[in-house]
Amino acid sequence: MSGSALQRLQQWYASHCDGDWELTYGISIETTDQPGWCVSIDLRGTKGAGQTFTTVQERRSDSDWLRCETRKDDFVGECSPGNLEQVLEQFLAWMDGLS
């Protein structure tokens, strides 16, 4: 897939919408009080289900950090306000690597 991280995430999501998957699973992007972002992506019904993801943790400063991991059946990325795109890129690179 090519394009920005957001465009690629939209394509990934659309490719899983089959009339059933999106009724139960999906993606949430929320703000946190740290401040920052929390991205949660359901992996059930995707090629990421049951796959190993090596936790990524970067802390460059108190205002420049991210952590991505899998928790049960979800990819979860948490980050500082300026690193949302990096979290999405981590997820998309993992998905691309599973192809």
Backbone as CSV, one residue per row, in Angstrom:
resi,resn,N_x,N_y,N_z,CA_x,CA_y,CA_z,C_x,C_y,C_z
1,MET,0.842,-1.183,0.000,0.000,0.000,0.000,0.883,1.240,0.000
2,SER,0.428,2.247,-0.691,1.175,3.497,-0.703,0.277,4.612,-0.195
3,GLY,0.884,5.752,0.105,0.150,6.889,0.625,0.555,7.168,2.060
4,SER,-0.126,8.132,2.667,0.162,8.479,4.053,-0.284,7.348,4.976
5,ALA,0.159,7.411,6.211,-0.241,6.386,7.182,-1.759,6.361,7.335
6,LEU,-2.383,7.521,7.349,-3.839,7.564,7.490,-4.526,6.957,6.272
7,GLN,-4.051,7.276,5.074,-4.631,6.685,3.865,-4.474,5.170,3.868
8,ARG,-3.310,4.695,4.269,-3.060,3.254,4.303,-3.916,2.561,5.353
9,LEU,-4.117,3.211,6.507,-4.980,2.636,7.539,-6.422,2.570,7.042
10,GLN,-6.855,3.599,6.337,-8.208,3.589,5.758,-8.365,2.430,4.782
11,GLN,-7.342,2.200,3.959,-7.385,1.087,3.008,-7.409,-0.251,3.736
12,TRP,-6.603,-0.369,4.790,-6.571,-1.609,5.563,-7.945,-1.870,6.169
13,TYR,-8.530,-0.847,6.775,-9.852,-0.984,7.386,-10.893,-1.385,6.337
14,ALA,-10.921,-0.668,5.217,-11.908,-0.953,4.164,-11.763,-2.378,3.644
15,SER,-10.534,-2.883,3.590,-10.328,-4.238,3.075,-10.876,-5.306,4.021
16,HIS,-11.122,-4.948,5.265,-11.671,-5.903,6.233,-13.180,-5.762,6.414
17,CYS,-13.757,-4.708,5.876,-15.204,-4.506,5.991,-15.909,-5.442,5.014
18,ASP,-16.523,-6.477,5.561,-17.182,-7.483,4.730,-18.661,-7.651,5.079
19,GLY,-19.194,-6.699,5.827,-20.583,-6.803,6.255,-20.729,-7.419,7.629
20,ASP,-19.682,-8.092,8.101,-19.700,-8.706,9.432,-18.589,-8.171,10.333
21,TRP,-17.354,-8.187,9.827,-16.204,-7.821,10.652,-16.399,-6.462,11.315
22,GLU,-16.797,-5.472,10.551,-16.898,-4.111,11.081,-18.032,-3.939,12.087
23,LEU,-18.952,-4.901,12.136,-20.044,-4.826,13.110,-19.573,-5.209,14.510
24,THR,-18.501,-5.984,14.585,-18.007,-6.462,15.874,-16.639,-5.889,16.218
25,TYR,-15.800,-5.709,15.217,-14.419,-5.294,15.441,-14.178,-3.933,14.808
26,GLY,-12.976,-3.412,14.982,-12.680,-2.132,14.360,-11.447,-1.473,14.939
27,ILE,-11.426,-0.151,14.803,-10.290,0.672,15.196,-10.808,1.798,16.072
28,SER,-10.093,2.092,17.145,-10.420,3.290,17.920,-9.153,4.115,18.093
29,ILE,-9.312,5.410,17.965,-8.228,6.361,18.190,-8.777,7.391,19.162
30,GLU,-8.148,7.468,20.330,-8.637,8.351,21.384,-7.497,9.199,21.928
31,THR,-7.859,10.323,22.522,-6.877,11.125,23.232,-6.781,10.620,24.666
32,THR,-5.624,10.865,25.285,-5.421,10.479,26.676,-5.044,11.715,27.486
33,ASP,-5.060,11.560,28.792,-4.765,12.697,29.669,-3.278,12.853,29.966
34,GLN,-2.411,12.157,29.236,-0.984,12.183,29.547,-0.237,13.404,29.039
35,PRO,-0.478,14.210,28.109,-1.437,14.027,27.017,-0.846,13.122,25.941
36,GLY,-1.728,12.618,25.102,-1.282,11.768,24.017,-2.425,11.080,23.321
37,TRP,-2.088,9.996,22.635,-3.038,9.221,21.846,-3.004,7.766,22.284
38,CYS,-4.133,7.087,22.093,-4.199,5.641,22.264,-4.930,5.071,21.051
39,VAL,-4.263,4.184,20.341,-4.827,3.528,19.163,-5.043,2.061,19.519
40,SER,-6.241,1.570,19.281,-6.540,0.158,19.520,-7.157,-0.417,18.252
41,ILE,-6.564,-1.498,17.751,-7.019,-2.115,16.506,-7.298,-3.586,16.775
42,ASP,-8.549,-3.985,16.575,-8.926,-5.389,16.741,-8.224,-6.226,15.684
43,LEU,-7.601,-7.304,16.119,-6.893,-8.189,15.199,-7.704,-9.417,14.822
44,ARG,-8.768,-9.688,15.549,-9.585,-10.869,15.240,-10.121,-10.757,13.811
45,GLY,-10.014,-11.841,13.084,-10.473,-11.851,11.702,-9.511,-11.208,10.725
46,THR,-8.284,-10.919,11.175,-7.265,-10.342,10.296,-6.035,-11.247,10.307
47,LYS,-5.091,-10.971,9.412,-3.877,-11.790,9.383,-3.001,-11.560,10.612
48,GLY,-3.304,-10.545,11.398,-2.557,-10.294,12.625,-3.016,-11.127,13.806
49,ALA,-4.176,-11.758,13.683,-4.718,-12.560,14.787,-3.768,-13.703,15.125
50,GLY,-3.392,-13.786,16.381,-2.530,-14.871,16.829,-1.066,-14.727,16.464
51,GLN,-0.702,-13.630,15.813,0.685,-13.417,15.396,1.476,-12.696,16.491
52,THR,2.766,-12.881,16.467,3.644,-12.241,17.439,4.051,-10.860,16.949
53,PHE,3.915,-9.886,17.821,4.395,-8.533,17.551,5.394,-8.200,18.647
54,THR,6.581,-7.814,18.261,7.594,-7.433,19.235,7.307,-6.019,19.716
55,THR,7.136,-5.873,21.023,6.827,-4.566,21.596,7.870,-3.540,21.176
56,VAL,7.385,-2.368,20.785,8.245,-1.245,20.412,8.038,-0.161,21.454
57,GLN,9.128,0.285,22.050,9.033,1.354,23.036,10.159,2.337,22.795
58,GLU,9.802,3.595,22.594,10.788,4.655,22.381,10.441,5.807,23.310
59,ARG,11.422,6.296,24.036,11.212,7.444,24.907,12.379,8.404,24.685
60,ARG,12.133,9.390,23.856,13.163,10.377,23.557,13.140,11.519,24.567
61,SER,11.954,11.797,25.114,11.785,12.801,26.173,10.395,12.604,26.767
62,ASP,10.060,13.397,27.784,8.736,13.291,28.399,7.617,13.664,27.435
63,SER,7.956,14.413,26.394,6.928,14.829,25.434,7.118,14.193,24.055
64,ASP,7.974,13.190,23.966,8.260,12.532,22.687,8.498,11.041,22.947
65,TRP,7.423,10.258,22.889,7.512,8.843,23.238,6.419,8.048,22.532
66,LEU,6.608,6.740,22.494,5.562,5.841,21.995,5.802,4.440,22.522
67,ARG,4.734,3.681,22.568,4.786,2.260,22.945,3.728,1.540,22.130
68,CYS,4.135,0.491,21.430,3.217,-0.330,20.640,3.383,-1.780,21.078
69,GLU,2.266,-2.472,21.234,2.291,-3.863,21.668,0.981,-4.530,21.281
70,THR,0.925,-5.830,21.451,-0.353,-6.520,21.317,-0.807,-6.896,22.715
71,ARG,-2.108,-6.763,22.918,-2.749,-7.159,24.172,-3.917,-8.047,23.792
72,LYS,-3.786,-9.315,24.117,-4.788,-10.312,23.733,-5.003,-10.252,22.230
73,ASP,-6.178,-9.806,21.790,-6.516,-9.784,20.361,-6.446,-8.389,19.753
74,ASP,-5.711,-7.480,20.388,-5.638,-6.102,19.914,-4.196,-5.642,19.744
75,PHE,-3.982,-4.805,18.727,-2.762,-4.022,18.625,-3.063,-2.736,19.375
76,VAL,-2.189,-2.347,20.290,-2.399,-1.122,21.054,-1.155,-0.261,20.935
77,GLY,-1.360,0.988,20.526,-0.275,1.948,20.451,-0.624,3.170,21.267
78,GLU,0.284,3.557,22.128,0.107,4.761,22.934,1.294,5.663,22.655
79,CYS,1.032,6.972,22.590,2.118,7.874,22.227,1.837,9.295,22.676
80,SER,2.882,10.103,22.605,2.757,11.526,22.878,2.014,12.196,21.715
81,PRO,1.561,13.449,21.909,0.715,14.100,20.902,1.284,14.142,19.483
82,GLY,2.598,14.210,19.334,3.184,14.339,18.000,3.560,13.033,17.321
83,ASN,3.210,11.888,17.922,3.679,10.611,17.379,2.581,9.668,16.902
84,LEU,1.398,10.181,16.680,0.302,9.327,16.217,0.648,8.644,14.894
85,GLU,1.206,9.386,13.961,1.546,8.791,12.665,2.572,7.669,12.824
86,GLN,3.514,7.837,13.746,4.513,6.786,13.981,3.861,5.506,14.481
87,VAL,2.855,5.635,15.348,2.140,4.452,15.846,1.442,3.751,14.687
88,LEU,0.770,4.526,13.842,0.087,3.933,12.691,1.089,3.248,11.768
89,GLU,2.253,3.870,11.576,3.298,3.273,10.732,3.795,1.954,11.321
90,GLN,3.924,1.878,12.636,4.347,0.624,13.276,3.350,-0.487,12.965
91,PHE,2.066,-0.185,13.110,1.037,-1.180,12.828,1.074,-1.604,11.364
92,LEU,1.125,-0.637,10.472,1.077,-0.936,9.039,2.314,-1.702,8.578
93,ALA,3.477,-1.366,9.118,4.698,-2.098,8.762,4.585,-3.549,9.222
94,TRP,4.016,-3.765,10.389,3.816,-5.133,10.879,2.873,-5.898,9.956
95,MET,1.761,-5.270,9.587,0.807,-5.926,8.682,1.464,-6.236,7.344
96,ASP,2.228,-5.275,6.808,2.916,-5.498,5.527,3.890,-6.669,5.636
97,GLY,4.541,-6.804,6.777,5.497,-7.885,6.981,4.854,-9.257,7.097
98,LEU,3.561,-9.294,7.382,2.850,-10.566,7.497,2.341,-11.070,6.155
99,SER,2.436,-10.243,5.125,1.925,-10.632,3.801,2.683,-11.792,3.213
